[in-house]
Amino acid sequence: MANLEEVTQSGSPSIEIHNVDEHGEHAKHSFWSKYVFSQDHKMIARQFLITGMIWAIIGAGFSVLFRIQLAYPNDSFPILEDLLGHWGEGGHINHEFYYSLVTMHGTIMIFFVLTAGLSGTFANFLIPLQCGARDMASPMLNMLSYWFFLAASIVMFSSLFLESGPASGGWTAYPPLSALGDAMPGSRAGVDYWLISLALFVVSTLLGGINYISTILNLRTKGMTMTRLPLTIWALFFTACLGLLSFPVLLSGFILLLFDRHAGTSFYLSDIYMSSIGKALPHEGGSAILYQHLFWFLGHPEVYIVILPAMGIASEVISVNSRKPIFGYTAMVGSLFAIAILSFLVWAHHMFVTGMNPFLGSVFVLLTLLIAIPSAIKVFNWLTTLWRGNIRFTPAMLFAIGFVSVFISGGLTGIWLGNSTIDIHVHDTYFIIAHFHLVMGVAAMFGMFAGIYHWFPKMYGRYMNNTLGNIHFWVTMAGAYCIFWPMHYEGLAGMPRRYLDYSGWASFNQFEDLNRFITIASIIVFAVQLLFVFNFFYSIFKGRTVTSLNPWQATTLEWTTPIHPPHGNWEGEIPEVHRWAYDYDRGDRSFIPQTEEVGDREPQFVEK
């Protein structure tokens, strides 16, 4: 029978309709409706997570392949020919395919893992649970957001099997390489697949972002004011806003690029002579710099689309496992807002070497350095939350603390690169690779791992293995620094990125042993990620069973649902919220849930 339930959310009544049987439990679903075409936000979160994990294995595997080429450029590995076919002929990675590996690694990790895998998973899973909603504002659009992501994944994966190979012009796809199909094999059909895939990905992101924002603003339970939201929700809210405003610009850039490739237009092309055909092309009036502006207007907000969810997750995990209120809640929200605004004003610091007017460059230097202020506020507040806390070193907490460490070390080098005088000299060197892999790649992955370990009991009703989790953290933490810290020195020495063989460069022969060390570390780190994957899937079926509704003794609403929440999350009425999200260490109470009413003599908001 149909049950109409009137729910007051954020002070305004709304009507929700759910299909339930006479016992109040949700009707039985078939395998397809429950696991494949599900409209339950929790199942969609799992779909995003597992798809993102598959892509992470592929993307990280590509990095291992090209690191082997970099470490042993003059050695032959017959297994490469068995694995890659003609792309690995003679036991060496083909030059063109090397650039395809680099391109696909960057594209996969940034978009399919750190954007869809991180935001798609935790925005879907946490927003209704922590806001106190039955589901997303539009479950159908939510389902479609995953299916557009899956369609994008299928198209991108298909490009790996093209005879001419996948896209090979870098993850930024700069023209003219990406705009001229005859420029190289990787500029042919592979670029079309790449553009179509990312266009589908943008649609997925926009559908998800509209849903996330609508749910947070309109479907909060009674008493859940904006100042009572957990920092995870604030971070996911600003992330959705960034995506909604910046991804359409990227899509427009891709459409213009498709026009240049197939419609004879010249948006990005001008005065090009093709030696392969022995004549000049008819294109004139276009500018490749225009594409860079369109790309980086998304590209720099994308950095924070990746890192903001990790910041929110780290804030939650650190507070819960320090058994202390988050320090400076208002400052944390304000810094998230400041980062979101400034992220739209700094894109041209990626373009200092394009011949930009020095005065305009100085403006972007100032704005770039300003963004360090809200980032520093967050670091200070995380450290003061940890200070004198009763810390529980769970795997989630280890990864949250590791996130803070890597964010500091990676962020400090960003201050160097924000200065155009330094950036011009180290641009397109290994210094850049070291910086953004630490602050954007490793830090964001640490936030993702912290979230998986922390909310796994709520996702699957079981615990992940702590011993394997501790091994996963310590090897990954040490390995990440072994991989990327030495790259700073290579970059300062001028070692350029995206070259597959440095053996002919007398000035870089000194780094031969260091490159081998980095490659061995990357193989070890990749292997321990496979250990994490084993722990994840083994624990789904064989992990220790959760017996408590609130195993971490947290204050937020998701821990008031059943151990296995039904579609609709709460079996009865949605709980009412009476206090902020971080009531820890209150006299004789170690924690007070948000649902507990405030006493007559108790302040409603305590910020330490």
Residue pairs with C-beta under 8 A, 6 or more apart in sequence:
1 20
1 21
1 22
2 17
2 18
2 19
2 20
3 17
3 18
3 20
3 24
4 15
4 16
4 17
5 15
5 16
5 17
5 18
6 13
6 14
6 15
7 13
7 14
7 15
7 16
7 134
7 221
7 574
8 14
8 222
9 132
9 133
9 218
9 219
9 220
9 221
9 222
9 224
10 217
10 218
10 219
10 220
10 222
10 224
10 225
11 222
12 218
14 218
14 219
16 134
18 26
18 134
18 567
18 568
19 26
19 27
20 26
20 27
21 27
24 571
24 572
25 566
25 571
26 566
26 567
26 568
29 38
34 40
34 43
35 43
37 143
38 44
38 47
38 143
39 135
39 139
39 140
39 142
39 143
39 567
40 135
40 139
40 567
41 124
41 125
41 127
41 128
41 135
41 136
41 139
41 142
42 124
42 125
42 129
42 459
42 565
42 567
42 569
44 124
44 142
44 143
44 145
44 146
45 120
45 121
45 122
45 124
45 125
45 459
46 121
46 125
46 459
47 146
47 150
48 116
48 117
48 120
48 121
48 124
48 146
48 149
49 117
49 120
49 121
49 452
51 112
51 116
51 117
51 146
51 149
51 150
51 153
52 112
52 113
52 116
52 117
52 118
52 120
52 121
53 117
53 533
53 536
55 108
55 112
55 113
55 117
55 153
56 108
56 109
56 113
56 117
56 529
57 529
57 530
57 533
58 108
58 157
59 104
59 105
59 108
59 109
59 112
59 113
60 105
60 109
60 526
60 529
61 526
62 101
62 102
62 104
62 105
62 108
63 101
63 105
63 522
63 526
64 522
64 523
64 526
65 80
65 93
65 101
66 93
66 98
66 101
66 102
66 105
66 500
67 518
67 519
67 522
67 523
68 77
68 80
68 93
68 519
69 92
69 93
69 98
69 500
69 501
70 500
70 502
70 515
70 519
71 515
71 516
71 518
71 519
71 520
72 516
72 519
73 500
73 501
73 502
73 503
74 503
75 91
76 90
76 91
76 92
77 88
77 91
77 92
78 91
79 91
80 88
80 91
80 92
80 93
81 88
81 89
81 90
81 91
82 88
84 93
84 94
84 97
86 94
87 93
87 94
87 96
87 97
87 165
88 94
88 97
93 101
93 500
95 500
96 165
96 168
96 184
96 185
96 186
97 165
97 168
98 500
99 168
99 169
99 170
99 186
99 498
99 500
100 165
100 166
100 167
100 168
100 186
100 190
102 168
102 170
102 171
102 498
103 166
103 167
103 168
103 169
103 170
103 171
103 173
103 186
103 194
104 156
104 160
104 166
104 167
105 171
106 170
106 171
107 156
107 167
107 171
107 194
107 198
108 156
109 441
110 171
110 302
110 306
110 440
111 198
111 201
112 149
112 152
112 153
112 156
112 201
114 306
114 440
114 441
114 444
114 445
114 448
115 205
115 302
115 305
115 306
116 149
116 201
116 204
116 205
117 448
118 306
118 309
118 310
118 444
118 447
118 448
118 451
119 208
119 236
119 239
119 240
119 243
119 305
119 309
120 145
120 146
120 149
120 208
121 448
121 451
122 232
122 236
122 309
122 313
122 451
122 455
123 208
123 212
123 236
123 239
123 240
123 309
124 136
124 142
124 208
125 455
125 458
125 459
126 232
126 233
126 236
126 455
126 558
127 133
127 136
127 212
127 215
127 216
127 233
127 236
128 134
128 135
128 136
128 215
128 219
128 569
129 458
129 557
129 558
129 561
129 565
129 569
130 229
130 230
130 232
130 233
130 556
130 557
130 558
130 581
131 215
131 216
131 219
131 220
131 221
131 224
131 229
131 233
131 557
132 219
132 220
132 221
132 222
132 224
132 557
132 574
132 575
132 577
133 215
133 219
133 220
133 221
133 569
133 574
134 219
134 568
134 569
134 570
134 574
135 142
135 567
135 568
135 569
136 142
136 211
136 212
136 214
136 215
137 211
137 214
137 215
137 218
137 219
138 210
138 211
138 214
141 207
141 210
141 211
142 207
142 208
142 211
144 207
145 204
145 205
145 207
145 208
145 211
146 204
147 204
148 200
148 201
148 203
148 204
148 207
149 200
149 201
149 204
151 200
152 197
152 198
152 199
152 200
152 201
152 204
153 197
155 193
155 196
155 197
155 200
156 166
156 193
156 194
156 197
156 198
158 193
159 166
159 167
159 189
159 190
159 193
159 194
159 197
160 166
162 188
162 189
162 190
162 193
164 185
164 186
164 188
164 189
164 190
165 185
165 186
165 190
166 186
166 190
166 193
166 194
167 173
167 178
167 186
167 187
167 190
167 191
167 193
167 194
168 184
168 185
168 186
168 187
168 190
169 177
169 178
169 183
169 184
169 186
169 187
169 191
170 177
170 498
172 292
172 295
172 299
173 191
173 194
173 195
173 257
173 295
174 288
174 291
174 292
174 295
175 257
175 260
175 268
175 269
175 288
175 291
176 183
176 268
176 269
176 272
176 288
177 183
177 184
177 187
178 187
178 191
178 257
178 261
179 257
179 260
179 261
179 268
179 269
180 187
180 261
180 269
180 272
180 274
180 281
181 187
181 188
181 191
181 261
182 188
182 274
182 276
182 277
183 274
191 261
192 258
192 261
195 254
195 257
195 258
198 250
198 254
199 251
199 254
199 255
202 247
202 248
202 250
202 251
202 254
205 243
205 247
206 243
206 244
206 247
206 248
208 240
208 243
209 240
209 241
209 243
209 244
209 247
210 240
210 244
212 236
212 237
212 239
212 240
213 237
213 240
213 241
213 244
216 229
216 233
216 236
216 237
220 229
221 557
221 574
221 575
221 576
221 577
222 574
222 576
222 577
223 576
223 577
223 578
224 557
224 577
224 594
227 329
227 330
227 580
227 605
228 577
228 579
228 580
228 581
228 594
229 581
230 312
230 316
230 556
230 581
230 582
231 311
231 312
231 315
231 316
231 326
231 329
231 332
231 333
231 336
231 581
232 309
232 312
232 313
232 315
232 316
233 312
234 312
234 332
234 333
234 336
235 308
235 309
235 311
235 312
235 313
235 315
235 336
236 308
236 309
236 312
238 308
238 336
238 337
238 339
238 340
239 304
239 305
239 308
239 309
241 340
242 301
242 304
242 305
242 308
242 340
242 343
243 301
243 305
245 301
245 344
246 297
246 298
246 301
246 302
246 305
246 344
247 298
249 294
249 297
249 298
250 294
250 295
250 297
250 298
250 299
252 294
253 291
253 294
253 295
253 298
256 265
256 267
256 268
256 291
256 294
257 267
257 268
257 291
259 265
259 267
260 266
260 267
260 268
260 269
260 283
260 286
265 286
266 283
266 284
266 285
266 286
267 286
267 290
267 291
268 286
268 287
268 288
268 290
268 291
269 281
269 283
269 286
269 288
270 283
270 284
270 285
270 286
270 287
271 280
271 283
271 284
272 280
272 281
272 283
273 279
273 280
273 281
274 280
274 281
289 351
289 354
292 350
292 351
292 354
293 347
293 348
293 351
296 347
296 348
296 350
296 351
297 344
297 347
299 347
299 350
300 343
300 344
300 346
300 347
300 349
300 350
301 343
301 344
301 347
303 343
303 436
303 440
304 339
304 340
304 343
306 440
306 444
307 407
307 439
307 440
307 443
307 444
307 447
308 336
308 339
308 340
309 444
309 447
310 403
310 443
310 444
310 446
310 447
310 448
310 450
311 336
311 378
311 447
312 336
313 400
313 447
313 448
313 450
313 451
313 454
314 382
314 400
314 403
314 404
314 446
314 447
314 450
315 326
315 332
315 378
315 382
315 385
316 454
316 556
317 396
317 397
317 399
317 400
317 450
317 451
317 454
318 326
318 382
318 385
318 386
318 397
318 400
318 401
318 404
319 325
319 326
319 385
319 582
319 584
320 454
320 552
320 553
320 554
320 584
321 391
321 392
321 393
321 394
321 396
321 397
321 400
321 552
322 385
322 386
322 389
322 390
322 391
322 584
323 389
323 390
323 391
323 392
323 584
323 585
323 590
323 591
324 385
324 389
324 390
324 584
324 585
324 608
325 385
325 582
325 583
325 584
325 585
325 606
325 607
325 608
326 332
326 381
326 385
326 582
327 381
327 382
327 384
327 385
327 607
327 608
328 377
328 380
328 381
328 384
328 607
329 580
329 582
329 607
330 607
331 377
331 381
332 377
332 378
332 381
334 374
334 377
335 374
335 375
335 377
335 378
336 374
336 378
338 371
338 373
338 374
339 371
339 374
339 375
342 367
342 370
342 371
342 374
343 371
345 367
346 364
346 367
346 368
346 371
348 356
348 360
348 361
348 364
349 364
349 365
349 368
349 417
349 418
349 420
349 423
352 361
352 364
352 420
352 423
352 424
352 427
353 423
353 424
353 427
353 428
358 420
361 420
362 420
364 420
365 418
365 419
365 420
368 418
369 415
369 418
369 419
372 411
372 414
372 415
372 418
375 407
375 411
379 404
379 407
379 408
379 411
382 404
383 404
386 401
390 585
391 397
394 453
394 454
394 466
394 469
394 552
395 449
395 453
395 464
395 466
395 469
395 470
395 472
395 473
396 449
396 450
396 451
396 453
396 454
397 450
398 469
398 470
398 473
398 474
398 477
399 446
399 447
399 449
399 450
399 453
399 473
400 446
400 447
400 450
402 446
402 473
402 476
402 477
403 443
403 446
403 447
403 450
405 477
406 438
406 439
406 442
406 443
406 446
406 480
407 439
407 443
409 438
409 481
409 485
410 435
410 436
410 437
410 438
410 439
410 440
410 442
410 443
411 439
413 431
413 434
413 435
413 438
413 439
413 488
414 435
414 439
416 422
416 423
416 426
416 431
417 423
417 426
417 431
417 432
417 435
425 494
426 432
426 491
426 492
428 496
428 497
428 498
429 490
429 491
429 492
429 494
429 495
429 496
429 497
430 487
430 488
430 490
430 491
430 495
430 496
430 497
431 487
431 488
431 490
431 491
431 492
432 491
432 497
433 484
433 487
433 491
433 497
434 484
434 485
434 487
434 488
434 491
435 488
437 483
437 484
437 487
438 480
438 484
442 480
442 484
446 476
449 472
449 473
449 476
449 532
452 464
452 536
453 464
453 469
454 552
455 558
456 462
456 463
456 464
456 536
456 539
457 463
457 546
457 551
457 552
457 563
458 558
458 559
458 561
458 565
460 539
460 540
460 543
461 545
461 546
461 563
461 564
462 539
462 540
462 542
462 543
462 544
462 545
462 546
463 539
463 543
463 544
463 545
463 546
463 551
464 535
464 536
464 539
464 543
465 535
465 538
465 539
465 543
468 531
468 532
468 534
468 535
469 532
469 535
471 528
471 531
472 528
472 529
472 531
472 532
472 535
475 524
475 525
475 528
476 525
476 528
476 529
479 521
479 522
479 524
479 525
479 528
480 525
482 517
482 518
482 521
483 518
483 521
483 522
483 525
486 514
486 517
486 518
487 518
489 514
490 508
490 511
490 514
493 507
493 508
493 510
493 511
494 507
495 502
495 508
495 511
502 508
502 509
502 511
502 512
502 515
503 509
503 512
546 563
547 563
549 559
549 560
549 561
549 562
549 563
550 559
550 560
550 593
551 559
552 559
553 590
553 591
554 591
555 579
555 581
555 582
555 583
555 584
555 591
555 592
555 593
555 594
556 581
556 594
557 575
557 577
557 594
557 595
559 593
560 570
560 575
560 593
560 595
561 569
561 570
562 571
575 594
575 595
576 595
577 594
577 595
578 594
578 595
578 596
578 597
578 598
578 604
579 592
579 594
579 596
579 598
579 604
579 605
580 594
580 604
580 605
580 606
581 594
583 591
583 592
583 593
583 594
583 606
584 590
584 591
584 592
585 591
586 592
586 606
598 604
